[in-house]
Amino acid sequence: MKKMLNNQLVGLLAVFCICLNTVHAETDVIAVIMPKTSKIQKLEKGELSLIYLRKKLYTSEGNRIIPINLTSSHIVRKQFTSIVLGGLPEAQSEYWNEAYYHGITPPHVVASEDAAVKFVEITPGAIAYINACKLTDMVKPVAWISATGIFLQSPPTMQCSE
């Protein structure tokens, strides 16, 4: 009996490990994207926070960074903002009111993830975040963020529905 329970436990553990390596990206993974020509290869949470709070405006090479947001009601924006900036988009109005007083405007907003991809594709220095399943070969990912807020070191195995 004990051996049978141990075998079942080992089997469940194996299934759990397999599930951890396969991410259902339609709800879980965010890809942070930049133009294919960007020299930036990887960004971490702290740097993304500075970019999206408009505290970092230029790359180390001196090129302007143009952050793009999705609409404040978009689920991917809520997830990204919560993980990277530590709150919901609606909670940032006081920050942007103060920043605007100092001449700093919030990131541009686009209506969809497809629009974000297109904007990044044709705009040098642009950066956006999208559902990883919306990623195309016309842009390059510089960060992968799981739903739990973990910055992944490599692209996850994804199962995207059409």
N, C-alpha and C positions, 0 to 999 in steps of 0.2 A: 504494500500500500504506500509506504513512504517513498519507495523507489519510483512508483507511478506518479506521485505528486511532484517529485523532483524532476522527472522527465517532462511533465506538463509545464512546470515552472521554467525550465530551460527552453522549451518550445515557445512559450509566451515571450520570454526575454528576447529570443532571436527575432520574432515578429516585430517586437517593439523597436529593436535596433534597426531593422530594415526600414521601418516606417520613419525613423528619425532621419535617415539618409535620403528619403524621397519626400520632397516638399510639394504640397498642393499649392502652387503659386497663384492660382486664381484668387486666393484670399490671403495668402501668407507672406509672400516675398515682394519686397520693393526693390527695383533696380534704380539706382541713381545714374543718370546718363549725361554724357557730354558729346560734343561732335567727335567724329572719328579722328579728326586732325589735332585734337587737343593733346598736349604733351603730358597732361595729368593722367596717371595710370590708376591711382587709388586714392580715395578720400576716407577719412575716419569721422566719427561722430562730432568731435570737437571742431574740426575744420568745417564740416557741413553746417553746424550751428552758427559759426561766425559768418559763413557765406549767406545763409538764409536770414540772419538778423542784420545783414548788410554792414557788418563790422569788418569783413574782409571783402574788398572790392576788386582786388587784382591778384593774378597768379604771381608766383615767384619770378616769372619771366617778364612781368609788367603788363600782361594782357588783362583787359577788363573781364570780370566775371559777371554774367547776366543770369541771376537765378529766376526760375519760373515756378510759379505755384499753380496747382489746380484750384478749382473753386472751393470756398471754405466748407461747403456741404459734401464735397467728394470724399468717399470713404478712404481712399489712398492718401489724400491730404491729411485727414484726421489722424491716420495711423502714423504717417511720416512726422507730422508736427508733434504728436505725443511722444514719439521715440526720440527725435532729434532735438526738439526745442522744449520738451517737458510740459506740454499743455495742449489744449485744443485751440484751433485757429481763432475762435471767438474770444478767447481769453487774452489775446495779444493786442487788442485794440488800444489799450493804454500805452503799451510799448511803442506802437506805431504812431500814436498821436504825439508822444514826446519826441520820437525820432524825426517825424515830419517837421516839427518846430525847429529842429537843427538842420533841416535841408536833406534829410535822408528819407527816401520813399521806399515803400515795401516792394517786394518782388512783383513782377508782372504776373497777371493771372490769365490762364488760358482755359477754355471751356471743356477740354477733354484730354485724355491721355494721347490720343492720336495727334491732336494739335500740339501737344508738348513735344512729341517725337519729331514732328515736322519742323517746329521752331528750332529745336536743338540741332537738327540735321543741317539747317541752312544758316544758322547764326553762330559765328565764331565766339567762343567764350560762354555760350549758353550752358546752363545746367538745369536739369529737371529730375523728377522722380516719377516713376510709373509702376504699375503692376508689372512684375517681371515677365508675365506672359505676353505683354504688349511690346516687348523688346524686338527691334528689327536690326538687321545688319547695317543699317544706315547711320547708326549711332553706336557709341561704345559705353558699356557699363563701367563705372568707377567705384561703385559700392553696391553691396547686396545686403539688405536688411531683412531679418526674419520678423514675423509677427510678434515675437517675444522681445524684440529690440536688440537681438544679437547681430553684430556686424560680421557677416560670414567672410571667411578668408578666400573662398573660391566660389564659383557659380554652383548653386545647388542643382541636384537632379530635380527637374520639374515635370509635373504632369499637367499640361495646360489643355483645357477643353477648347474646342473651336468655336 
